[in-house]
Amino acid sequence: MSVFIKLTEYRSWVGFWSDSDGSVYLEVPNEWVEYYEHVEEAGDQLQIYRKYPKKRLKGNFSKLSKALAVDLESRGFFDGTCVAN
């Protein structure tokens, strides 16, 4: 299975009104798109959360190795390395 990721990293001043460092869209081609509205930066790791109805860790992305590991709620677990398009 292939997964496409669109990562948005917020600038530091967004911290005035949000505790998130970014957001993530994941797409499985021709099937669906999932949105994760909360990302926390921890060194070279980005921790991906689903925030509502309660904050739950769903996966992580390494900015160093480009490895993505995420629980795709309706499709199971994805673990792989990202390649820039």
LOMARVO-826154 format. One record per atom (N, C-alpha, C): residue number from 1; residue in three letters; x, y, z. Coordinates in steps of 0.1 Angstrom, whole numbers, plus 2048, in hexadecimal, padded with zeros to 3 digits. Layout:
BEGIN
<pavex><seq>NUM</seq><type>Ala</type><px>X</px><py>Y</py><pz>Z</pz></pavex>
...
***
This chain:
BEGIN
<pavex><seq>1</seq><type>Met</type><px>808</px><py>7F4</py><pz>800</pz></pavex>
<pavex><seq>1</seq><type>Met</type><px>800</px><py>800</py><pz>800</pz></pavex>
<pavex><seq>1</seq><type>Met</type><px>809</px><py>80C</py><pz>800</pz></pavex>
<pavex><seq>2</seq><type>Ser</type><px>805</px><py>816</py><pz>7F8</pz></pavex>
<pavex><seq>2</seq><type>Ser</type><px>80C</px><py>823</py><pz>7F7</pz></pavex>
<pavex><seq>2</seq><type>Ser</type><px>804</px><py>82D</py><pz>7FF</pz></pavex>
<pavex><seq>3</seq><type>Val</type><px>80B</px><py>836</py><pz>806</pz></pavex>
<pavex><seq>3</seq><type>Val</type><px>805</px><py>841</py><pz>80D</pz></pavex>
<pavex><seq>3</seq><type>Val</type><px>80C</px><py>84E</py><pz>80A</pz></pavex>
<pavex><seq>4</seq><type>Phe</type><px>804</px><py>858</py><pz>807</pz></pavex>
<pavex><seq>4</seq><type>Phe</type><px>80A</px><py>865</py><pz>804</pz></pavex>
<pavex><seq>4</seq><type>Phe</type><px>808</px><py>86E</py><pz>810</pz></pavex>
<pavex><seq>5</seq><type>Ile</type><px>812</px><py>876</py><pz>814</pz></pavex>
<pavex><seq>5</seq><type>Ile</type><px>811</px><py>87E</py><pz>820</pz></pavex>
<pavex><seq>5</seq><type>Ile</type><px>813</px><py>88D</py><pz>81C</pz></pavex>
<pavex><seq>6</seq><type>Lys</type><px>80B</px><py>896</py><pz>821</pz></pavex>
<pavex><seq>6</seq><type>Lys</type><px>80C</px><py>8A4</py><pz>820</pz></pavex>
<pavex><seq>6</seq><type>Lys</type><px>80E</px><py>8A9</py><pz>82E</pz></pavex>
<pavex><seq>7</seq><type>Leu</type><px>81A</px><py>8AE</py><pz>831</pz></pavex>
<pavex><seq>7</seq><type>Leu</type><px>81D</px><py>8B3</py><pz>83F</pz></pavex>
<pavex><seq>7</seq><type>Leu</type><px>81E</px><py>8C2</py><pz>83F</pz></pavex>
<pavex><seq>8</seq><type>Thr</type><px>817</px><py>8C8</py><pz>848</pz></pavex>
<pavex><seq>8</seq><type>Thr</type><px>817</px><py>8D6</py><pz>84A</pz></pavex>
<pavex><seq>8</seq><type>Thr</type><px>81E</px><py>8D9</py><pz>857</pz></pavex>
<pavex><seq>9</seq><type>Glu</type><px>829</px><py>8E0</py><pz>857</pz></pavex>
<pavex><seq>9</seq><type>Glu</type><px>830</px><py>8E4</py><pz>864</pz></pavex>
<pavex><seq>9</seq><type>Glu</type><px>82D</px><py>8F3</py><pz>866</pz></pavex>
<pavex><seq>10</seq><type>Tyr</type><px>827</px><py>8F5</py><pz>871</pz></pavex>
<pavex><seq>10</seq><type>Tyr</type><px>823</px><py>903</py><pz>875</pz></pavex>
<pavex><seq>10</seq><type>Tyr</type><px>82F</px><py>90B</py><pz>879</pz></pavex>
<pavex><seq>11</seq><type>Arg</type><px>82E</px><py>918</py><pz>877</pz></pavex>
<pavex><seq>11</seq><type>Arg</type><px>839</px><py>921</py><pz>87C</pz></pavex>
<pavex><seq>11</seq><type>Arg</type><px>837</px><py>923</py><pz>88B</pz></pavex>
<pavex><seq>12</seq><type>Ser</type><px>842</px><py>928</py><pz>891</pz></pavex>
<pavex><seq>12</seq><type>Ser</type><px>842</px><py>929</py><pz>89F</pz></pavex>
<pavex><seq>12</seq><type>Ser</type><px>837</px><py>932</py><pz>8A5</pz></pavex>
<pavex><seq>13</seq><type>Trp</type><px>833</px><py>93C</py><pz>89E</pz></pavex>
<pavex><seq>13</seq><type>Trp</type><px>829</px><py>946</py><pz>8A3</pz></pavex>
<pavex><seq>13</seq><type>Trp</type><px>81B</px><py>940</py><pz>8A4</pz></pavex>
<pavex><seq>14</seq><type>Val</type><px>819</px><py>934</py><pz>89D</pz></pavex>
<pavex><seq>14</seq><type>Val</type><px>80C</px><py>92E</py><pz>89E</pz></pavex>
<pavex><seq>14</seq><type>Val</type><px>80A</px><py>929</py><pz>8AD</pz></pavex>
<pavex><seq>15</seq><type>Gly</type><px>815</px><py>927</py><pz>8B4</pz></pavex>
<pavex><seq>15</seq><type>Gly</type><px>814</px><py>923</py><pz>8C2</pz></pavex>
<pavex><seq>15</seq><type>Gly</type><px>80C</px><py>92D</py><pz>8CB</pz></pavex>
<pavex><seq>16</seq><type>Phe</type><px>80A</px><py>939</py><pz>8C6</pz></pavex>
<pavex><seq>16</seq><type>Phe</type><px>802</px><py>942</py><pz>8CE</pz></pavex>
<pavex><seq>16</seq><type>Phe</type><px>7F3</px><py>93E</py><pz>8D0</pz></pavex>
<pavex><seq>17</seq><type>Trp</type><px>7EE</px><py>936</py><pz>8C6</pz></pavex>
<pavex><seq>17</seq><type>Trp</type><px>7E0</px><py>931</py><pz>8C7</pz></pavex>
<pavex><seq>17</seq><type>Trp</type><px>7DE</px><py>922</py><pz>8C5</pz></pavex>
<pavex><seq>18</seq><type>Ser</type><px>7E9</px><py>91B</py><pz>8C3</pz></pavex>
<pavex><seq>18</seq><type>Ser</type><px>7E8</px><py>90C</py><pz>8C1</pz></pavex>
<pavex><seq>18</seq><type>Ser</type><px>7F4</px><py>905</py><pz>8C8</pz></pavex>
<pavex><seq>19</seq><type>Asp</type><px>7F1</px><py>8F9</py><pz>8CD</pz></pavex>
<pavex><seq>19</seq><type>Asp</type><px>7FC</px><py>8F2</py><pz>8D3</pz></pavex>
<pavex><seq>19</seq><type>Asp</type><px>802</px><py>8E7</py><pz>8C9</pz></pavex>
<pavex><seq>20</seq><type>Ser</type><px>7FD</px><py>8E8</py><pz>8BD</pz></pavex>
<pavex><seq>20</seq><type>Ser</type><px>802</px><py>8DF</py><pz>8B2</pz></pavex>
<pavex><seq>20</seq><type>Ser</type><px>80D</px><py>8E5</py><pz>8AA</pz></pavex>
<pavex><seq>21</seq><type>Asp</type><px>817</px><py>8DC</py><pz>8A6</pz></pavex>
<pavex><seq>21</seq><type>Asp</type><px>822</px><py>8E1</py><pz>89E</pz></pavex>
<pavex><seq>21</seq><type>Asp</type><px>81F</px><py>8DF</py><pz>88F</pz></pavex>
<pavex><seq>22</seq><type>Gly</type><px>813</px><py>8D9</py><pz>88B</pz></pavex>
<pavex><seq>22</seq><type>Gly</type><px>810</px><py>8D7</py><pz>87D</pz></pavex>
<pavex><seq>22</seq><type>Gly</type><px>804</px><py>8CE</py><pz>87C</pz></pavex>
<pavex><seq>23</seq><type>Ser</type><px>802</px><py>8C9</py><pz>86F</pz></pavex>
<pavex><seq>23</seq><type>Ser</type><px>7F7</px><py>8C0</py><pz>86C</pz></pavex>
<pavex><seq>23</seq><type>Ser</type><px>7FB</px><py>8B7</py><pz>861</pz></pavex>
<pavex><seq>24</seq><type>Val</type><px>7F4</px><py>8AC</py><pz>85F</pz></pavex>
<pavex><seq>24</seq><type>Val</type><px>7F8</px><py>8A2</py><pz>855</pz></pavex>
<pavex><seq>24</seq><type>Val</type><px>7EB</px><py>89D</py><pz>84E</pz></pavex>
<pavex><seq>25</seq><type>Tyr</type><px>7EC</px><py>89C</py><pz>841</pz></pavex>
<pavex><seq>25</seq><type>Tyr</type><px>7E2</px><py>895</py><pz>838</pz></pavex>
<pavex><seq>25</seq><type>Tyr</type><px>7E9</px><py>889</py><pz>833</pz></pavex>
<pavex><seq>26</seq><type>Leu</type><px>7E2</px><py>87E</py><pz>834</pz></pavex>
<pavex><seq>26</seq><type>Leu</type><px>7E7</px><py>871</py><pz>82E</pz></pavex>
<pavex><seq>26</seq><type>Leu</type><px>7DD</px><py>86C</py><pz>824</pz></pavex>
<pavex><seq>27</seq><type>Glu</type><px>7E2</px><py>868</py><pz>818</pz></pavex>
<pavex><seq>27</seq><type>Glu</type><px>7D9</px><py>863</py><pz>80E</pz></pavex>
<pavex><seq>27</seq><type>Glu</type><px>7DD</px><py>855</py><pz>809</pz></pavex>
<pavex><seq>28</seq><type>Val</type><px>7D4</px><py>84C</py><pz>808</pz></pavex>
<pavex><seq>28</seq><type>Val</type><px>7D5</px><py>840</py><pz>801</pz></pavex>
<pavex><seq>28</seq><type>Val</type><px>7CF</px><py>842</py><pz>7F3</pz></pavex>
<pavex><seq>29</seq><type>Pro</type><px>7D7</px><py>842</py><pz>7E9</pz></pavex>
<pavex><seq>29</seq><type>Pro</type><px>7D1</px><py>845</py><pz>7DB</pz></pavex>
<pavex><seq>29</seq><type>Pro</type><px>7C4</px><py>83E</py><pz>7D8</pz></pavex>
<pavex><seq>30</seq><type>Asn</type><px>7BB</px><py>846</py><pz>7D3</pz></pavex>
<pavex><seq>30</seq><type>Asn</type><px>7AE</px><py>841</py><pz>7CE</pz></pavex>
<pavex><seq>30</seq><type>Asn</type><px>7A6</px><py>83A</py><pz>7D9</pz></pavex>
<pavex><seq>31</seq><type>Glu</type><px>7A9</px><py>83D</py><pz>7E6</pz></pavex>
<pavex><seq>31</seq><type>Glu</type><px>7A1</px><py>837</py><pz>7F1</pz></pavex>
<pavex><seq>31</seq><type>Glu</type><px>79C</px><py>842</py><pz>7FA</pz></pavex>
<pavex><seq>32</seq><type>Trp</type><px>7A5</px><py>848</py><pz>802</pz></pavex>
<pavex><seq>32</seq><type>Trp</type><px>7A1</px><py>852</py><pz>80C</pz></pavex>
<pavex><seq>32</seq><type>Trp</type><px>7AC</px><py>85B</py><pz>810</pz></pavex>
<pavex><seq>33</seq><type>Val</type><px>7A9</px><py>865</py><pz>817</pz></pavex>
<pavex><seq>33</seq><type>Val</type><px>7B2</px><py>86E</py><pz>81E</pz></pavex>
<pavex><seq>33</seq><type>Val</type><px>7AF</px><py>86F</py><pz>82C</pz></pavex>
<pavex><seq>34</seq><type>Glu</type><px>7B9</px><py>86F</py><pz>835</pz></pavex>
<pavex><seq>34</seq><type>Glu</type><px>7B8</px><py>871</py><pz>843</pz></pavex>
<pavex><seq>34</seq><type>Glu</type><px>7BF</px><py>87D</py><pz>847</pz></pavex>
<pavex><seq>35</seq><type>Tyr</type><px>7B9</px><py>885</py><pz>851</pz></pavex>
<pavex><seq>35</seq><type>Tyr</type><px>7BF</px><py>891</py><pz>856</pz></pavex>
<pavex><seq>35</seq><type>Tyr</type><px>7C2</px><py>88F</py><pz>864</pz></pavex>
<pavex><seq>36</seq><type>Tyr</type><px>7CF</px><py>893</py><pz>868</pz></pavex>
<pavex><seq>36</seq><type>Tyr</type><px>7D3</px><py>893</py><pz>876</pz></pavex>
<pavex><seq>36</seq><type>Tyr</type><px>7D6</px><py>8A1</py><pz>87A</pz></pavex>
<pavex><seq>37</seq><type>Glu</type><px>7CE</px><py>8A7</py><pz>883</pz></pavex>
<pavex><seq>37</seq><type>Glu</type><px>7CF</px><py>8B5</py><pz>885</pz></pavex>
<pavex><seq>37</seq><type>Glu</type><px>7D9</px><py>8BA</py><pz>88F</pz></pavex>
<pavex><seq>38</seq><type>His</type><px>7E0</px><py>8B0</py><pz>895</pz></pavex>
<pavex><seq>38</seq><type>His</type><px>7EA</px><py>8B4</py><pz>8A0</pz></pavex>
<pavex><seq>38</seq><type>His</type><px>7F7</px><py>8AD</py><pz>89E</pz></pavex>
<pavex><seq>39</seq><type>Val</type><px>802</px><py>8B5</py><pz>89D</pz></pavex>
<pavex><seq>39</seq><type>Val</type><px>80F</px><py>8AF</py><pz>89C</pz></pavex>
<pavex><seq>39</seq><type>Val</type><px>818</px><py>8B6</py><pz>8A6</pz></pavex>
<pavex><seq>40</seq><type>Glu</type><px>820</px><py>8AE</py><pz>8AD</pz></pavex>
<pavex><seq>40</seq><type>Glu</type><px>82A</px><py>8B3</py><pz>8B7</pz></pavex>
<pavex><seq>40</seq><type>Glu</type><px>838</px><py>8AF</py><pz>8B3</pz></pavex>
<pavex><seq>41</seq><type>Glu</type><px>841</px><py>8B9</py><pz>8B3</pz></pavex>
<pavex><seq>41</seq><type>Glu</type><px>84E</px><py>8B7</py><pz>8AF</pz></pavex>
<pavex><seq>41</seq><type>Glu</type><px>856</px><py>8B2</py><pz>8BB</pz></pavex>
<pavex><seq>42</seq><type>Ala</type><px>85D</px><py>8A7</py><pz>8BA</pz></pavex>
<pavex><seq>42</seq><type>Ala</type><px>866</px><py>8A2</py><pz>8C5</pz></pavex>
<pavex><seq>42</seq><type>Ala</type><px>873</px><py>89F</py><pz>8BF</pz></pavex>
<pavex><seq>43</seq><type>Gly</type><px>87C</px><py>8A9</py><pz>8BE</pz></pavex>
<pavex><seq>43</seq><type>Gly</type><px>889</px><py>8A7</py><pz>8B8</pz></pavex>
<pavex><seq>43</seq><type>Gly</type><px>887</px><py>8A5</py><pz>8A9</pz></pavex>
<pavex><seq>44</seq><type>Asp</type><px>88C</px><py>89A</py><pz>8A3</pz></pavex>
<pavex><seq>44</seq><type>Asp</type><px>88A</px><py>898</py><pz>895</pz></pavex>
<pavex><seq>44</seq><type>Asp</type><px>87E</px><py>890</py><pz>892</pz></pavex>
<pavex><seq>45</seq><type>Gln</type><px>876</px><py>88D</py><pz>89C</pz></pavex>
<pavex><seq>45</seq><type>Gln</type><px>869</px><py>885</py><pz>89B</pz></pavex>
<pavex><seq>45</seq><type>Gln</type><px>85D</px><py>88F</py><pz>89B</pz></pavex>
<pavex><seq>46</seq><type>Leu</type><px>853</px><py>88C</py><pz>893</pz></pavex>
<pavex><seq>46</seq><type>Leu</type><px>847</px><py>893</py><pz>893</pz></pavex>
<pavex><seq>46</seq><type>Leu</type><px>83D</px><py>888</py><pz>898</pz></pavex>
<pavex><seq>47</seq><type>Gln</type><px>836</px><py>88B</py><pz>8A3</pz></pavex>
<pavex><seq>47</seq><type>Gln</type><px>82C</px><py>882</py><pz>8A9</pz></pavex>
<pavex><seq>47</seq><type>Gln</type><px>81F</px><py>887</py><pz>8A4</pz></pavex>
<pavex><seq>48</seq><type>Ile</type><px>817</px><py>87D</py><pz>89E</pz></pavex>
<pavex><seq>48</seq><type>Ile</type><px>80B</px><py>880</py><pz>897</pz></pavex>
<pavex><seq>48</seq><type>Ile</type><px>7FF</px><py>87C</py><pz>8A0</pz></pavex>
<pavex><seq>49</seq><type>Tyr</type><px>7F6</px><py>885</py><pz>8A2</pz></pavex>
<pavex><seq>49</seq><type>Tyr</type><px>7EB</px><py>883</py><pz>8AB</pz></pavex>
<pavex><seq>49</seq><type>Tyr</type><px>7DD</px><py>885</py><pz>8A5</pz></pavex>
<pavex><seq>50</seq><type>Arg</type><px>7D3</px><py>87E</py><pz>8A9</pz></pavex>
<pavex><seq>50</seq><type>Arg</type><px>7C5</px><py>881</py><pz>8A6</pz></pavex>
<pavex><seq>50</seq><type>Arg</type><px>7C1</px><py>888</py><pz>8B3</pz></pavex>
<pavex><seq>51</seq><type>Lys</type><px>7BC</px><py>894</py><pz>8B2</pz></pavex>
<pavex><seq>51</seq><type>Lys</type><px>7BA</px><py>89C</py><pz>8BE</pz></pavex>
<pavex><seq>51</seq><type>Lys</type><px>7AB</px><py>89A</py><pz>8C4</pz></pavex>
<pavex><seq>52</seq><type>Tyr</type><px>7A2</px><py>897</py><pz>8BB</pz></pavex>
<pavex><seq>52</seq><type>Tyr</type><px>794</px><py>897</py><pz>8BF</pz></pavex>
<pavex><seq>52</seq><type>Tyr</type><px>78E</px><py>889</py><pz>8BD</pz></pavex>
<pavex><seq>53</seq><type>Pro</type><px>786</px><py>884</py><pz>8C5</pz></pavex>
<pavex><seq>53</seq><type>Pro</type><px>780</px><py>88A</py><pz>8D1</pz></pavex>
<pavex><seq>53</seq><type>Pro</type><px>78A</px><py>88B</py><pz>8DD</pz></pavex>
<pavex><seq>54</seq><type>Lys</type><px>795</px><py>883</py><pz>8DC</pz></pavex>
<pavex><seq>54</seq><type>Lys</type><px>79F</px><py>885</py><pz>8E7</pz></pavex>
<pavex><seq>54</seq><type>Lys</type><px>7AD</px><py>883</py><pz>8E0</pz></pavex>
<pavex><seq>55</seq><type>Lys</type><px>7B7</px><py>888</py><pz>8E5</pz></pavex>
<pavex><seq>55</seq><type>Lys</type><px>7C4</px><py>888</py><pz>8DF</pz></pavex>
<pavex><seq>55</seq><type>Lys</type><px>7CA</px><py>87A</py><pz>8E0</pz></pavex>
<pavex><seq>56</seq><type>Arg</type><px>7CD</px><py>874</py><pz>8D4</pz></pavex>
<pavex><seq>56</seq><type>Arg</type><px>7D2</px><py>866</py><pz>8D3</pz></pavex>
<pavex><seq>56</seq><type>Arg</type><px>7DE</px><py>866</py><pz>8C9</pz></pavex>
<pavex><seq>57</seq><type>Leu</type><px>7E9</px><py>860</py><pz>8CD</pz></pavex>
<pavex><seq>57</seq><type>Leu</type><px>7F5</px><py>85F</py><pz>8C5</pz></pavex>
<pavex><seq>57</seq><type>Leu</type><px>7F1</px><py>855</py><pz>8BA</pz></pavex>
<pavex><seq>58</seq><type>Lys</type><px>7F3</px><py>859</py><pz>8AD</pz></pavex>
<pavex><seq>58</seq><type>Lys</type><px>7F0</px><py>850</py><pz>8A2</pz></pavex>
<pavex><seq>58</seq><type>Lys</type><px>7FC</px><py>84B</py><pz>89A</pz></pavex>
<pavex><seq>59</seq><type>Gly</type><px>807</px><py>853</py><pz>89C</pz></pavex>
<pavex><seq>59</seq><type>Gly</type><px>813</px><py>84E</py><pz>895</pz></pavex>
<pavex><seq>59</seq><type>Gly</type><px>81F</px><py>858</py><pz>896</pz></pavex>
<pavex><seq>60</seq><type>Asn</type><px>829</px><py>856</py><pz>88E</pz></pavex>
<pavex><seq>60</seq><type>Asn</type><px>834</px><py>860</py><pz>88E</pz></pavex>
<pavex><seq>60</seq><type>Asn</type><px>83B</px><py>860</py><pz>880</pz></pavex>
<pavex><seq>61</seq><type>Phe</type><px>842</px><py>86B</py><pz>87E</pz></pavex>
<pavex><seq>61</seq><type>Phe</type><px>84A</px><py>86D</py><pz>872</pz></pavex>
<pavex><seq>61</seq><type>Phe</type><px>857</px><py>872</py><pz>875</pz></pavex>
<pavex><seq>62</seq><type>Ser</type><px>862</px><py>86C</py><pz>870</pz></pavex>
<pavex><seq>62</seq><type>Ser</type><px>86F</px><py>870</py><pz>872</pz></pavex>
<pavex><seq>62</seq><type>Ser</type><px>874</px><py>87A</py><pz>868</pz></pavex>
<pavex><seq>63</seq><type>Lys</type><px>878</px><py>886</py><pz>86C</pz></pavex>
<pavex><seq>63</seq><type>Lys</type><px>87D</px><py>890</py><pz>862</pz></pavex>
<pavex><seq>63</seq><type>Lys</type><px>88B</px><py>88C</py><pz>85D</pz></pavex>
<pavex><seq>64</seq><type>Leu</type><px>892</px><py>883</py><pz>865</pz></pavex>
<pavex><seq>64</seq><type>Leu</type><px>89F</px><py>87F</py><pz>862</pz></pavex>
<pavex><seq>64</seq><type>Leu</type><px>89F</px><py>874</py><pz>858</pz></pavex>
<pavex><seq>65</seq><type>Ser</type><px>898</px><py>869</py><pz>85A</pz></pavex>
<pavex><seq>65</seq><type>Ser</type><px>898</px><py>85D</py><pz>851</pz></pavex>
<pavex><seq>65</seq><type>Ser</type><px>88C</px><py>85D</py><pz>848</pz></pavex>
<pavex><seq>66</seq><type>Lys</type><px>882</px><py>866</py><pz>84A</pz></pavex>
<pavex><seq>66</seq><type>Lys</type><px>876</px><py>867</py><pz>842</pz></pavex>
<pavex><seq>66</seq><type>Lys</type><px>86D</px><py>85A</py><pz>844</pz></pavex>
<pavex><seq>67</seq><type>Ala</type><px>86F</px><py>853</py><pz>84F</pz></pavex>
<pavex><seq>67</seq><type>Ala</type><px>866</px><py>848</py><pz>852</pz></pavex>
<pavex><seq>67</seq><type>Ala</type><px>859</px><py>84C</py><pz>858</pz></pavex>
<pavex><seq>68</seq><type>Leu</type><px>84E</px><py>846</py><pz>853</pz></pavex>
<pavex><seq>68</seq><type>Leu</type><px>841</px><py>849</py><pz>858</pz></pavex>
<pavex><seq>68</seq><type>Leu</type><px>83B</px><py>83C</py><pz>85E</pz></pavex>
<pavex><seq>69</seq><type>Ala</type><px>835</px><py>83D</py><pz>86A</pz></pavex>
<pavex><seq>69</seq><type>Ala</type><px>82E</px><py>832</py><pz>870</pz></pavex>
<pavex><seq>69</seq><type>Ala</type><px>821</px><py>838</py><pz>876</pz></pavex>
<pavex><seq>70</seq><type>Val</type><px>816</px><py>833</py><pz>871</pz></pavex>
<pavex><seq>70</seq><type>Val</type><px>809</px><py>839</py><pz>874</pz></pavex>
<pavex><seq>70</seq><type>Val</type><px>7FE</px><py>82F</py><pz>874</pz></pavex>
<pavex><seq>71</seq><type>Asp</type><px>7F5</px><py>831</py><pz>87E</pz></pavex>
<pavex><seq>71</seq><type>Asp</type><px>7E9</px><py>828</py><pz>87F</pz></pavex>
<pavex><seq>71</seq><type>Asp</type><px>7DE</px><py>82F</py><pz>876</pz></pavex>
<pavex><seq>72</seq><type>Leu</type><px>7DB</px><py>829</py><pz>86B</pz></pavex>
<pavex><seq>72</seq><type>Leu</type><px>7D1</px><py>82E</py><pz>862</pz></pavex>
<pavex><seq>72</seq><type>Leu</type><px>7C4</px><py>827</py><pz>866</pz></pavex>
<pavex><seq>73</seq><type>Glu</type><px>7BD</px><py>82E</py><pz>86E</pz></pavex>
<pavex><seq>73</seq><type>Glu</type><px>7B1</px><py>828</py><pz>876</pz></pavex>
<pavex><seq>73</seq><type>Glu</type><px>7A9</px><py>81E</py><pz>86E</pz></pavex>
<pavex><seq>74</seq><type>Ser</type><px>7A6</px><py>821</py><pz>861</pz></pavex>
<pavex><seq>74</seq><type>Ser</type><px>79D</px><py>818</py><pz>85A</pz></pavex>
<pavex><seq>74</seq><type>Ser</type><px>7A5</px><py>80E</py><pz>851</pz></pavex>
<pavex><seq>75</seq><type>Arg</type><px>7B2</px><py>80F</py><pz>850</pz></pavex>
<pavex><seq>75</seq><type>Arg</type><px>7BA</px><py>807</py><pz>847</pz></pavex>
<pavex><seq>75</seq><type>Arg</type><px>7C5</px><py>7FF</py><pz>84E</pz></pavex>
<pavex><seq>76</seq><type>Gly</type><px>7C6</px><py>800</py><pz>85B</pz></pavex>
<pavex><seq>76</seq><type>Gly</type><px>7D1</px><py>7FA</py><pz>862</pz></pavex>
<pavex><seq>76</seq><type>Gly</type><px>7DD</px><py>802</py><pz>864</pz></pavex>
<pavex><seq>77</seq><type>Phe</type><px>7E9</px><py>7FC</py><pz>866</pz></pavex>
<pavex><seq>77</seq><type>Phe</type><px>7F5</px><py>803</py><pz>869</pz></pavex>
<pavex><seq>77</seq><type>Phe</type><px>7FE</px><py>804</py><pz>85D</pz></pavex>
<pavex><seq>78</seq><type>Phe</type><px>803</px><py>810</py><pz>85A</pz></pavex>
<pavex><seq>78</seq><type>Phe</type><px>80D</px><py>812</py><pz>84F</pz></pavex>
<pavex><seq>78</seq><type>Phe</type><px>81A</px><py>816</py><pz>855</pz></pavex>
<pavex><seq>79</seq><type>Asp</type><px>825</px><py>80F</py><pz>850</pz></pavex>
<pavex><seq>79</seq><type>Asp</type><px>832</px><py>812</py><pz>854</pz></pavex>
<pavex><seq>79</seq><type>Asp</type><px>83B</px><py>812</py><pz>847</pz></pavex>
<pavex><seq>80</seq><type>Gly</type><px>842</px><py>81D</py><pz>844</pz></pavex>
<pavex><seq>80</seq><type>Gly</type><px>84A</px><py>81D</py><pz>838</pz></pavex>
<pavex><seq>80</seq><type>Gly</type><px>852</px><py>82A</py><pz>838</pz></pavex>
<pavex><seq>81</seq><type>Thr</type><px>85A</px><py>82C</py><pz>82D</pz></pavex>
<pavex><seq>81</seq><type>Thr</type><px>863</px><py>837</py><pz>82B</pz></pavex>
<pavex><seq>81</seq><type>Thr</type><px>85D</px><py>840</py><pz>820</pz></pavex>
<pavex><seq>82</seq><type>Cys</type><px>85D</px><py>84D</py><pz>823</pz></pavex>
<pavex><seq>82</seq><type>Cys</type><px>858</px><py>857</py><pz>819</pz></pavex>
<pavex><seq>82</seq><type>Cys</type><px>863</px><py>85A</py><pz>80F</pz></pavex>
<pavex><seq>83</seq><type>Val</type><px>85E</px><py>85D</py><pz>802</pz></pavex>
<pavex><seq>83</seq><type>Val</type><px>866</px><py>861</py><pz>7F7</pz></pavex>
<pavex><seq>83</seq><type>Val</type><px>860</px><py>86E</py><pz>7F2</pz></pavex>
<pavex><seq>84</seq><type>Ala</type><px>869</px><py>879</py><pz>7F0</pz></pavex>
<pavex><seq>84</seq><type>Ala</type><px>864</px><py>886</py><pz>7EB</pz></pavex>
<pavex><seq>84</seq><type>Ala</type><px>85F</px><py>884</py><pz>7DD</pz></pavex>
<pavex><seq>85</seq><type>Asn</type><px>854</px><py>88B</py><pz>7DA</pz></pavex>
<pavex><seq>85</seq><type>Asn</type><px>84F</px><py>88B</py><pz>7CC</pz></pavex>
<pavex><seq>85</seq><type>Asn</type><px>852</px><py>898</py><pz>7C6</pz></pavex>
***
